[in-house]
Amino acid sequence: MKARPHVTLSDVARTANVSLATASRVLNGTTNVRGDLRDRVVSAASELAYTPNAHAQALAGGSHHTVGVICHDVGDPYFAAIAGGAMRVANDNDLLVMLANTFRDPGREVAYVSTLRAQRASAILLIGSAFEDRAWERAMAAELEPYRRGGGQVAAVSRHRGLKIDTVQPENRAGAAALAKALFGLGHRKFAVLAGPRKLSTVVDRLSGFTDELASHGVKLREQDIVEDAFTRDGGYSAMSRVLAGKKLPTCVFAVTDVMAIGAMTAVREAGLSVPGDISIAGFDDIPVVRDLTPALTTVALPLEELGERAMEMAIKGSTGTRARVVRMAGEVVLRGSTAPPHQR
């Protein structure tokens, strides 16, 4: 039979007289299918000149030179810096970049991966925290596994343990622990934490690293000492406002991202208080702008652009083994003017 343009999986399923799911399982090779059904699907695909592995053929023929970069919020300087590093490597390798912004919506992230699969991007880079959500994990794996079998390459920045993909992981837990130790060393004993949603692995890792380290020094944070809000500047402002409304103020506040810390500093100033005179504030990431604040922000400095560069290199070069590769990149505590010993207040 002469090949027809735009032959779909539905055409194959209809010709083979099987369900769409059965046709998909046969052509993706994701599970065992009864022999006679498999034969019918393969025969129908051949008759219709359907190409289940068109992705791999496109890569082998060198017809596509596009990579997809999916991040949570490109307007956030943290993601912008990482994406900038990734795009620099892509440019050096003569690759075009399609940039997608999920706004931390897990469903949107899966949808973007599906779209990039359909467009036969040669590689996909995920920038941002994994979601502590098994449904998201299953849906993402269902998109990425056939994509990788078809020749696509995948890498991520941040922890994505359940997906078994190559990752560049900032040492979020260890960095937060080191920050807690440094702030304890300044003499602080009364803390509050401004946290993003705990459905994000980055929040979980930074929060647990900070609180566990304090606990090892005899400082145990209560649940009311941890204020959860949006992972944004406005979220930091809102969370800090709730802290300031409390009866007893902490001497030091840790915001799990610099952008939240920026919002927190504004809330303190608007309340007629000073940083660090009344409350010390620390963040995490070391986005460029925090060095120019007054006072400059204490934080955990990550090599943001290098995170993106290494991840993109992993994505476009691909893995030669069967196990996912993990590159860990440490942060460094940088004490600046936003924190001071409490007795100097």
C-alpha positions as CSV (number, residue, x, y, z in Angstrom):
1,M,0.0,0.0,0.0
2,K,1.3,3.4,-0.9
3,A,2.4,5.5,2.1
4,R,0.0,8.2,3.1
5,P,1.0,11.5,4.7
6,H,0.3,12.1,8.4
7,V,-0.3,8.4,9.3
8,T,-1.2,8.4,12.9
9,L,-1.2,5.8,15.7
10,S,-5.0,5.8,15.5
11,D,-4.7,4.7,11.8
12,V,-2.5,1.8,12.8
13,A,-4.9,0.8,15.6
14,R,-7.9,0.9,13.4
15,T,-6.3,-1.1,10.6
16,A,-5.1,-3.7,13.1
17,N,-8.5,-3.8,14.8
18,V,-6.9,-3.2,18.3
19,S,-7.2,-0.5,20.9
20,L,-5.1,2.6,20.7
21,A,-3.4,1.5,23.9
22,T,-2.4,-1.9,22.5
23,A,-1.0,-0.3,19.4
24,S,1.0,2.2,21.5
25,R,2.4,-0.6,23.7
26,V,3.5,-2.6,20.7
27,L,5.2,0.3,18.9
28,N,6.8,1.8,22.0
29,G,7.8,-1.6,23.3
30,T,6.8,-0.7,26.8
31,T,5.2,-4.0,27.9
32,N,4.4,-7.5,26.7
33,V,1.6,-7.9,24.2
34,R,-0.1,-11.1,23.1
35,G,1.7,-12.5,20.0
36,D,-1.2,-12.3,17.5
37,L,-2.0,-8.8,18.5
38,R,1.6,-7.7,18.1
39,D,1.7,-9.3,14.7
40,R,-1.4,-7.4,13.6
41,V,-0.1,-4.1,14.8
42,V,3.3,-4.6,13.2
43,S,1.7,-5.6,9.9
44,A,-0.6,-2.6,9.9
45,A,2.2,-0.3,10.7
46,S,4.2,-1.7,7.8
47,E,1.2,-1.5,5.4
48,L,0.6,2.1,6.3
49,A,4.3,3.0,6.2
50,Y,3.9,4.3,9.8
51,T,7.3,5.1,11.4
52,P,7.1,4.5,15.2
53,N,10.7,5.5,15.6
54,A,10.6,8.7,13.5
55,H,12.5,10.5,16.3
56,A,15.5,8.2,16.1
57,Q,15.5,8.4,12.3
58,A,15.4,12.2,12.5
59,L,18.4,12.2,14.8
60,A,20.4,9.7,12.7
61,G,19.8,11.8,9.6
62,G,20.9,14.9,11.3
63,S,17.7,16.7,10.3
64,H,17.1,18.2,13.7
65,H,19.3,20.6,15.6
66,T,17.0,21.7,18.4
67,V,17.1,21.2,22.1
68,G,14.3,22.0,24.6
69,V,14.9,23.8,27.9
70,I,12.0,23.6,30.3
71,C,12.3,25.7,33.5
72,H,9.9,26.7,36.3
73,D,10.2,30.5,36.0
74,V,12.5,32.1,33.5
75,G,11.7,35.5,35.2
76,D,13.5,34.3,38.4
77,P,17.2,35.2,38.2
78,Y,18.1,31.8,39.5
79,F,16.5,30.0,36.5
80,A,17.7,32.8,34.1
81,A,21.3,32.3,35.1
82,I,21.1,28.5,34.8
83,A,19.3,28.7,31.5
84,G,21.9,31.2,30.3
85,G,24.7,28.8,30.9
86,A,22.8,26.0,29.2
87,M,22.0,28.2,26.1
88,R,25.7,29.2,25.8
89,V,26.7,25.5,25.5
90,A,23.9,24.9,23.0
91,N,25.1,27.9,20.9
92,D,28.6,26.5,21.0
93,N,27.3,23.3,19.5
94,D,25.2,25.0,16.8
95,L,21.9,24.0,18.4
96,L,18.8,26.0,18.5
97,V,17.0,26.3,21.9
98,M,13.3,26.2,22.5
99,L,12.7,27.7,26.0
100,A,9.5,26.8,28.0
101,N,8.2,28.3,31.2
102,T,6.1,26.0,33.4
103,F,5.3,28.5,36.3
104,R,5.9,25.5,38.6
105,D,2.8,23.7,37.2
106,P,3.6,19.9,37.1
107,G,1.0,19.2,34.4
108,R,2.3,22.0,32.2
109,E,5.8,20.5,32.6
110,V,4.7,17.1,31.3
111,A,2.8,18.8,28.5
112,Y,5.9,20.6,27.3
113,V,7.9,17.4,27.3
114,S,5.2,15.8,25.2
115,T,5.3,18.7,22.8
116,L,9.1,18.5,22.5
117,R,8.8,14.8,21.8
118,A,6.4,15.5,19.0
119,Q,8.7,18.1,17.6
120,R,11.6,15.7,17.7
121,A,13.9,17.9,19.7
122,S,17.3,16.1,20.0
123,A,17.6,16.8,23.7
124,I,15.5,18.0,26.6
125,L,16.9,19.8,29.7
126,L,14.7,20.2,32.8
127,I,15.7,23.1,35.0
128,G,14.1,23.2,38.4
129,S,13.0,21.1,41.3
130,A,11.3,17.8,40.9
131,F,7.8,17.6,42.4
132,E,7.2,15.4,45.4
133,D,4.2,13.9,43.5
134,R,4.0,10.3,42.4
135,A,1.4,11.0,39.8
136,W,3.7,13.7,38.2
137,E,6.6,11.2,38.4
138,R,4.6,8.5,36.6
139,A,3.4,10.9,33.9
140,M,6.8,12.3,33.3
141,A,8.4,8.8,33.1
142,A,5.7,7.8,30.6
143,E,6.9,10.6,28.3
144,L,10.6,10.4,28.8
145,E,11.1,6.7,28.6
146,P,9.9,6.2,25.0
147,Y,11.6,9.5,24.1
148,R,15.0,8.2,25.3
149,R,14.5,4.8,23.6
150,G,13.9,6.7,20.4
151,G,17.3,8.4,20.6
152,G,16.4,11.5,22.6
153,Q,18.7,12.7,25.4
154,V,17.5,14.0,28.7
155,A,19.2,15.8,31.6
156,A,18.1,17.8,34.6
157,V,19.2,20.4,37.1
158,S,18.2,19.5,40.6
159,R,17.1,16.3,42.2
160,H,15.0,14.0,40.0
161,R,15.8,10.6,41.6
162,G,12.6,8.8,40.6
163,L,13.0,9.6,36.9
164,K,16.5,7.9,36.5
165,I,17.9,10.6,34.2
166,D,21.2,12.3,34.2
167,T,21.3,15.2,36.7
168,V,23.4,18.0,37.9
169,Q,22.5,18.4,41.5
170,P,23.3,21.4,43.6
171,E,24.1,20.3,47.1
172,N,21.0,21.9,48.6
173,R,20.9,20.0,51.8
174,A,24.5,20.3,52.6
175,G,24.5,24.0,51.7
176,A,21.6,24.8,54.0
177,A,23.3,22.8,56.8
178,A,26.5,24.8,56.4
179,L,24.5,28.0,56.5
180,A,22.7,27.0,59.7
181,K,26.0,26.2,61.3
182,A,27.4,29.6,60.3
183,L,24.3,31.4,61.7
184,F,24.4,29.4,64.9
185,G,28.1,30.4,65.1
186,L,27.1,34.1,65.0
187,G,25.1,33.5,68.1
188,H,21.6,33.1,66.8
189,R,19.2,30.7,68.6
190,K,15.8,32.0,67.6
191,F,15.1,31.3,63.9
192,A,12.2,31.4,61.4
193,V,12.3,29.8,57.9
194,L,10.5,31.2,54.9
195,A,9.8,28.1,52.8
196,G,8.3,27.5,49.4
197,P,5.8,24.7,48.8
198,R,7.0,21.4,50.2
199,K,5.9,19.6,47.1
200,L,9.2,20.8,45.6
201,S,12.3,18.7,46.3
202,T,14.5,21.7,46.5
203,V,12.4,23.1,49.3
204,V,12.4,19.7,51.1
205,D,16.2,19.4,50.8
206,R,17.0,22.9,51.9
207,L,14.5,22.9,54.8
208,S,15.6,19.6,56.1
209,G,19.3,20.5,55.9
210,F,18.8,23.7,57.8
211,T,16.5,22.3,60.5
212,D,18.5,19.1,61.1
213,E,21.7,21.0,61.5
214,L,20.2,23.4,64.0
215,A,18.7,20.4,65.9
216,S,22.2,18.9,66.1
217,H,23.2,22.0,68.1
218,G,20.1,21.8,70.3
219,V,17.9,24.3,68.5
220,K,14.7,22.6,67.4
221,L,12.4,24.6,65.2
222,R,8.7,24.3,65.7
223,E,6.2,24.0,62.8
224,Q,5.0,27.5,63.5
225,D,8.6,28.7,62.9
226,I,8.4,27.5,59.3
227,V,6.2,29.8,57.1
228,E,5.3,28.4,53.7
229,D,4.4,30.7,50.8
230,A,5.1,31.1,47.1
231,F,8.6,30.5,45.8
232,T,8.8,34.2,44.7
233,R,9.7,37.7,45.9
234,D,6.1,38.3,46.8
235,G,5.9,35.0,48.6
236,G,8.9,36.1,50.7
237,Y,7.3,39.4,51.5
238,S,4.0,37.7,52.5
239,A,5.7,35.1,54.6
240,M,7.9,37.7,56.4
241,S,4.9,39.8,57.1
242,R,3.3,36.9,58.9
243,V,6.5,36.4,60.9
244,L,6.5,40.0,61.9
245,A,2.9,39.8,63.0
246,G,3.9,37.2,65.7
247,K,4.3,38.0,69.3
248,K,8.0,37.0,69.5
249,L,10.3,37.9,66.7
250,P,13.2,35.6,65.7
251,T,16.7,37.1,65.7
252,C,17.4,35.4,62.3
253,V,15.3,34.4,59.3
254,F,16.4,32.0,56.6
255,A,14.6,32.3,53.3
256,V,15.1,29.1,51.1
257,T,15.7,31.3,48.0
258,D,17.3,34.7,47.5
259,V,14.2,36.0,45.8
260,M,12.1,35.2,48.9
261,A,14.8,36.9,51.0
262,I,14.6,40.1,48.9
263,G,10.8,40.2,49.6
264,A,11.5,39.5,53.3
265,M,13.9,42.5,53.5
266,T,11.3,44.8,52.1
267,A,8.7,43.6,54.6
268,V,11.1,44.3,57.4
269,R,11.9,47.8,56.2
270,E,8.2,48.6,55.7
271,A,7.6,47.5,59.3
272,G,10.0,50.1,60.5
273,L,12.7,47.6,61.4
274,S,16.2,47.2,60.1
275,V,18.3,44.4,58.7
276,P,20.4,43.2,60.5
277,G,19.9,45.7,63.3
278,D,16.6,44.1,64.4
279,I,16.5,40.9,62.3
280,S,19.2,39.1,60.4
281,I,18.2,37.6,57.0
282,A,19.9,35.0,54.9
283,G,19.0,33.4,51.5
284,F,20.2,30.7,49.2
285,D,21.5,30.8,45.6
286,D,23.6,34.0,45.3
287,I,21.8,35.5,42.4
288,P,23.8,38.5,41.1
289,V,21.5,41.2,42.4
290,V,21.9,40.3,46.1
291,R,25.4,41.6,46.2
292,D,24.1,45.0,45.4
293,L,21.4,45.2,48.0
294,T,21.8,47.4,51.1
295,P,22.8,45.5,53.1
296,A,24.2,42.8,50.8
297,L,22.6,39.4,51.4
298,T,24.1,36.5,53.3
299,T,23.5,33.4,51.2
300,V,24.7,30.1,49.9
301,A,26.5,30.7,46.6
302,L,25.9,28.2,43.8
303,P,27.7,28.2,40.5
304,L,24.5,28.9,38.6
305,E,25.8,29.3,35.1
306,E,28.0,26.3,35.5
307,L,25.0,24.2,36.6
308,G,23.4,25.0,33.3
309,E,26.5,24.4,31.3
310,R,27.2,21.0,32.8
311,A,23.6,19.9,32.4
312,M,23.4,20.9,28.8
313,E,26.7,19.1,28.1
314,M,25.2,15.9,29.6
315,A,22.0,16.3,27.6
316,I,23.6,16.8,24.2
317,K,26.4,14.2,24.6
318,G,24.1,11.6,26.1
319,S,24.9,8.7,28.4
320,T,27.0,5.7,27.3
321,G,25.9,3.5,30.3
322,T,22.7,2.1,31.6
323,R,22.8,4.0,34.9
324,A,21.9,7.7,35.3
325,R,24.8,9.9,35.9
326,V,24.8,12.4,38.8
327,V,27.1,15.4,39.0
328,R,27.0,17.1,42.4
329,M,28.0,20.8,42.8
330,A,28.6,22.3,46.2
331,G,27.5,25.7,47.5
332,E,29.6,28.0,49.6
333,V,28.3,30.1,52.5
334,V,28.9,33.8,52.0
335,L,28.4,36.0,55.0
336,R,27.5,39.5,54.1
337,G,25.9,42.6,55.8
338,S,22.4,41.2,56.2
339,T,23.4,39.0,59.1
340,A,25.2,39.9,62.4
341,P,25.5,38.6,65.9
342,P,22.2,39.2,67.8
343,H,24.0,41.1,70.6
344,Q,24.9,43.8,68.1
345,R,21.2,44.6,67.5
